[in-house]
Each structure stands twice: as structure tokens, then as C-alpha cells.
């Protein structure tokens, strides 16, 4: 039932996937950059110092995914024309990281875990074979995510970080009237320097009709929670 990472890489490449993407808060993304690895929710929670770990809309720990690391094959913000609920920082990783992962396993979700319940069968949750993945993976689906499992909650970024895309909510902090974007940009640059990365941080260019500014202004996605350190 296991699909080898090399085969997953080959199939996703054939489907047009060239990178995988991980969205998170400024605080957590800075933590990842300083430590040169992505971290699972469980791992961050165990560190004890982080206060902005995105809380899932499903009981992830009940489905044995709390210590897994999720990545999308598409830019959710761009595709949905709205702010990503997990954060304004988008880390773009080269797809090569899939076949160069030497610890743990790589799985691909067939349905979004938010849709799972206690009656959801394994075959409805995950692609279960290379043939299943090749025939049914849809590039652009919000359901189909790459998941790094059984890796002790850490995924080394190595040389696979291509760039960072950062939202600009065009808002300021309440207390000191500091521009959120500038504050986040500075924090990410410092974290990259500490982690030894040198990749561009790009201000997000939204599609016409994108609702992200309203999402931030109205607090649908809390800018104070997502941008503050």
C-alpha cells in the first residue's frame, strides 16, 4: 500500500507539479527558517514557546496526523482568491525534496482531513498505490496534499527552499502603528540569516478580485495573530 517517494515525485512531475508549498504564520515560519526545517504542529506544541500554531478544523491527533507535515501542490491563496487560514507566509519548496527525503514516509491525501470522520475509510483518505495516484491525482485540487509522515515532526529544508511569498494586509499594529508587512519582512530576513538561507522574499501580487485584504481587515484571518512574533 506504500508508494515510494521517488514514484510520487515522478507522478506529480508528470501532472505538472514543479513545487510544493507550505503556508504558516510569521512566527512559525521564522522558527522553521532559524532551524532549517519545517515542523509539525505537535513538534511546535512541544517546544512550548510558540503561540500561533494553526489549529486545524479537524481532530488531527485523532487521525494520527498531528505530527505530520503538510504541503500543497498549488498556491491556495491565489486559487481561492482569499487569505490562507494557516498564515500569510508561503514557503515554496522544490519538488525534489520529495525524492530526497531520507527519513520517514511521503503520502498524498485523497481528501482533505477536514472532511474525515470516524467512518472515513483509509482508501478515501489516502492514495493507496502508484496506479491510484497516477489516475486520480488532480493538480489544482485542494484535497490532494503531500504529507511527510513518520519523520519525528521535522523536515529538513536543505537546499530546497526556492522563495518566500509574503502577504501585505496593508494594516498596522494597534499599539505602535507598525506596518505588518515591514515587521514580518524584517523578521523573516533575520531568521533566514540565522538559518543560512539566501532566497527572495516577494510581496504577494494578488489576482483581481482577491478578498484577502477584506479577510484581514474584518478579522476573518487575524492579522495580529498571523503577523506578530
N, C-alpha and C positions, 0 to 999 in steps of 0.2 A: 504493500500500500504506500510505501515511502517513495517519493520522487527525488532522484539525485539532484543536488543543486546545479550541477553542470547542465542537466537536461532542462531544468526550469529556466535557466539562463538562455539556453538555445531557443526554447519555445517562445519566451517573452520577446526575444530579439526578433524572431520571425513575425511576431504580432505587431512589431513597430515600437516596442518599449525600448527607449535608449537610456533612461534614468529612472530612479525611484526616489520618492520624496517623503520627507518626514516633517510634519508641522508641529510646533510646540511654542510655549511661552518664551519670552526673552530670558527669564531666569533659568529655566531648564536648558534652553539652547546654549546659554553661556556655560552652564555646568558641563554639557556634553563637549563643547569645544576645549575647555580647560583640561578635561580628562581624555580627550581624543577618542571618545566613543559615545555611541547612543546608549541610553539606559532605559530599562523597563520601568513601568510605574512602581512595581514592587521594590526594585532596587533603589529608586529615588526615595520612596517612602521610608526605606530602612536607613537611609542617610540621615533622616530626621530633621534636616535643616531647610528643606525645600517646602514652600507653602503654596506653590501654584501648579502642582501636579494635576493635569487634567483628569477630572473624574468621569469615567465612562458612563454612558447611558444604559449600561447593562452590567450585570454582576460578573465582571470579567474573572474574578478569582474563583467563581463557581464553575467556570468553563475551562479552568487550567490555562488561562492566557494572561493572567496578571503579571507574570514575569517574562512575557514575550515582548518583542519589539516589532511594531507595525510600520509599514511604509506603503504609500500609494504609488500607483503607476502613472497617475495623472495629477495635475495641479487642481485640487478640489476647489480652491478659491476661484480660480479662473473659470472652471467649468460650471460652478454653481452660481457665479456672479454674487458671491457673498463672502463675508469673513469666515475663515476656518475656525470652527469652535475649539480646536485644540491649540490655536495660537497664531500670532502674526509672523512668526519666523519660519521660513520654509528652507530646509536643508536639502539641496539637490545632490544626490549621490550617483556616481557612475554605476551602471547596471553590472559592471564587472564585480562589484562587491558580492553579488550572489554566488558566483562560482569560486570566488576567492575566500569564502568563509570556511575556516578550517575547524571551527568549534560549533557544536550544536547542529540543528537541522533547519532547513528552509521549507516552509509550507506556503500554500496560497489559499486564501479563503474563497469559497464559492458563494457565500452570502455574508453580509455584514453582521458581525456579532451582535449588533443592536437588535437584529431580527431573531436571534436564537432564543429558545426557551428549553425547558427540561425535556420536551418531546422532539426536539430537532435532532434528526439522525446525523451521524458522522458524515455520511455522504452528501448531506445537504449543507454542511458547514464548510467542508474542505474538498478541494480537488484531490482525488484519491489515486490517480495514475497519470502517467505522461500522456496517454491517449485521451483521458478525460480533460486534461489541461489544454492539450492541443486543439481539441474540438470545441471546447466550451468557454475558454477564457475570452473575455471581450475587453479589448483595450478601450478605456473610457468609462468602464463600469465602476461605480462607487463601491460595489460589493467585493470586487476582486482585489485583494490586498496581499502583498508579500509579507510574510511573518517569519521572523527569526526566532526559533524556539530552542529550548534546552541549551541556552548559551550563558546560563548563570546571570541573565539580566543585563549583559553588556555586549555591545557590538563594536569592535574597533573600527574606526573610520579609515585608518591607514592613509593611503593617498587617494581615496575615492570621493572626497568632498569636492564637488565642482564649483559651486557658488552658493550664496545665500540670498534669498529674496525676502525683503522686509516690508511689511505694510506700513503705510503712513496714514494714521487715523485723522490727521490734521486737528489734533486736540492737544491740550496741555494739562499737566497735573494740577489738581485743585490747590495744593498747598503752596507751591513755589512757582507755579505757572511755567514749568519746564516742558518744552516740546517733547512729546512722547517719542517721536521718530528719532530725534537727535540723541536723546538719552539712550535709546535702545541701540542705535548705531554705535555709539561710543562704547557701550558695554560689550557688544559683540566683537568689536575691533580689539579691545583689551583681552577678551577671552581667547581670541584667535592667536594673539601674540603669545599669550601664556602657553597655549597648546601647540604652537609651532606651525600654525596654518597661515597660508597666504592666498586667499581666494577673494573674489569680488563680493561686496555686499551691494545688491541692487535694490533700489526703491521700486516697489511693485507698480507696474503700469496696468491699470485695470481696464477691462473692456467697457465699452459704452453701456450704461445701464447697470453697472455693478452696484450692489446695495451695501458694500462693506462700510462706507462712511456712515450711513444710517445705522448699520448694525452696531458700530462703536458708539455713535452719538446717543443712541437710545438705550445702550447698555445690554443689548441682546448678546453681544460679546463684550465683556467688561474690560475696558482698556486699562484700568488701574491694575487689575489682576494680571493681565497678559503682558503688560509692558514694564511694570515696576520690578525692581530687584529685591 
